[in-house]
Amino acid sequence: MTISNNLISIKESLPADIVLVAVSKHKSNNAIMEAYCAGQKIFGENKVQELVEKYAELPKDIEWHMIGHLQTNKVKHIALFVHLIHSVDSLSLLKEIDKRAFQNNRIIDCLVQVHIAKEESKFGFSVEQIPWVISEAKSLENIRIRGLMGIATMTENTQQIEKEFHLLKNLFDAVKTDQINILSMGMSNDYPLAILHGSNMIRVGSSIFGLR
Ligand SMILES: *Cc1c(COP(=O)(O)O)cnc(C)c1O
């Protein structure tokens, strides 16, 4: 299977209202161009340096999403062009994005990352903090909270994964507005389950590009 075949068969299997973010971390420009030429325009990266290099080298109509943990001191490198930041996991980060967006005369769309997994290592706010984060964000004029993002536990136990997706969907429904309407959940191993549980944005890497 080639990258374009993988991409096309995934796209054909998706309901029409699901946004596919092709996660291209560690993948070459050639690999990205193969997906791009097959029609994919939204790519996700998890490292600032890689994101900056790929932005510089690849077509300018690509929408670049930052999906990995973002250090506050690195926001300035992506503020000019990043399309959506999925991984807002602290208020200080949100304030820094706001500041750098202002300096670039932009409004940057953000998702608030929610910690839903059992693993301690996953970043994100607790479920209980989310209404507070959203209300704090209202005073920041150069960011726009567009929704929530979560990463389920890495496990074969689908019941556990479903429980976590269900939790995030309930939270999403509680905070949803016209503006807060993106629910980013689901990766290669669990995106069909995520869609069943109300995801409308999936982040798929290895099923498109092969194992890293
Ligand atoms: C790597 C990554 C993905 C994609 O993972 P695959 O299992 O390769 O689909 C999705 N979301 C985040 C946050 C990631 O870091």
The ligand as an SDF file (V2000), in Angstrom:
LIG
                    3D

 15 15  0  0  0  0  0  0  0  0999 V2000
    1.5460   10.7470   16.9620 C   0  0  0  0  0  0  0  0  0  0  0  0
    0.2510   11.3300   17.3630 C   0  0  0  0  0  0  0  0  0  0  0  0
   -0.9350   10.9570   16.7160 C   0  0  0  0  0  0  0  0  0  0  0  0
   -0.9880    9.9240   15.5920 C   0  0  0  0  0  0  0  0  0  0  0  0
   -0.6670    8.6810   16.0660 O   0  0  0  0  0  0  0  0  0  0  0  0
   -0.8550    7.3530   15.1320 P   0  0  0  0  0  0  0  0  0  0  0  0
   -1.0040    6.2680   16.1200 O   0  0  0  0  0  0  0  0  0  0  0  0
    0.3940    7.2640   14.3310 O   0  0  0  0  0  0  0  0  0  0  0  0
   -2.0470    7.5870   14.3130 O   0  0  0  0  0  0  0  0  0  0  0  0
   -2.1120   11.5670   17.1160 C   0  0  0  0  0  0  0  0  0  0  0  0
   -2.1450   12.4680   18.1140 N   0  0  0  0  0  0  0  0  0  0  0  0
   -1.0290   12.8420   18.7590 C   0  0  0  0  0  0  0  0  0  0  0  0
   -1.1390   13.8520   19.8450 C   0  0  0  0  0  0  0  0  0  0  0  0
    0.2020   12.2940   18.4200 C   0  0  0  0  0  0  0  0  0  0  0  0
    1.3030   12.6690   19.0780 O   0  0  0  0  0  0  0  0  0  0  0  0
  1  2  1  0
  2  3  1  0
  2 14  2  0
  3  4  1  0
  3 10  2  0
  4  5  1  0
  5  6  1  0
  6  7  2  0
  6  8  1  0
  6  9  1  0
 10 11  1  0
 11 12  2  0
 12 13  1  0
 12 14  1  0
 14 15  1  0
M  END
$$$$
